[in-house]
Amino acid sequence: MAISYNKLWKLLIDRKMSKADLRRAAGIAPNTMTKLNRDEEVTLETLGKICGVLGVNIGDIVDLLPTT
């Protein structure tokens, strides 16, 4: 399975929130933010922090894509 965080980026745009704002609010390390930008796996703890800041569920920020 591949991961896409496109839903997260769209949500940030809708809320007029920058990636840097999210990183600071959620207490995410810069290297973790880089993983998100590259659609790489991050921990459930990190996703939980993001969801807590945004008031959403994990399904609202992550898509699991089938691999070919």
KACOR-V72449 format. One record per pair of residues at least 24 apart in sequence whose C-alpha atoms are under 10 Angstrom apart, sorted by sequence separation. I is the first residue (numbers start at 1). J is the second residue. D is the distance in Angstrom with one decimal. If there is no record, write none. Layout:
I/J/D, I/J/D
This chain:
25/49/8.9, 26/50/5.7, 25/50/8.4, 26/51/8.8, 23/49/9.8, 26/52/7.9, 27/53/9.8, 9/36/9.8, 22/49/9.8, 23/50/8.4, 25/52/9.7, 26/53/6.1, 8/36/9.4, 9/37/9.1, 22/50/7.4, 25/53/6.7, 26/54/9.1, 25/54/9.5, 6/36/9.7, 23/53/9.9, 5/36/6.8, 6/37/9.3, 22/53/7.7, 4/36/8.6, 5/37/7.8, 22/54/8.6, 3/36/9.4, 4/37/9.3, 5/38/8.9, 6/39/8.6, 4/38/8.8, 5/39/6.1, 3/38/9.6, 4/39/5.3, 5/40/9.0, 3/39/5.8, 4/40/8.1, 5/41/10.0, 2/39/8.1, 3/40/6.7, 4/41/9.3, 2/40/8.3, 3/41/7.0, 2/41/8.7, 3/42/9.8, 15/54/9.2, 8/50/9.2, 12/54/8.8, 8/51/9.6, 11/54/8.8, 11/56/9.9, 8/54/9.6, 11/60/8.5, 12/61/9.8, 8/58/9.5, 11/61/7.7, 8/59/9.7, 10/61/8.8, 7/59/8.8, 8/60/7.3, 9/61/8.0, 7/60/6.5, 8/61/4.3, 9/62/9.9, 6/60/9.9, 7/61/4.7, 8/62/6.8, 5/60/9.4, 6/61/7.3, 7/62/6.2, 8/63/9.4, 5/61/6.0, 6/62/7.3, 7/63/7.4, 4/61/8.5, 5/62/5.0, 6/63/7.7, 4/62/5.9, 5/63/6.5, 3/62/6.9, 4/63/5.1, 5/64/9.1, 3/63/5.8, 4/64/6.4, 2/63/8.3, 3/64/4.8, 4/65/7.1, 1/63/9.8, 2/64/5.8, 3/65/5.9, 1/64/6.2, 2/65/4.9, 3/66/8.8, 1/65/5.6, 2/66/6.2, 3/67/9.7, 1/66/5.0, 2/67/6.1, 1/67/5.3, 2/68/9.7, 1/68/9.0
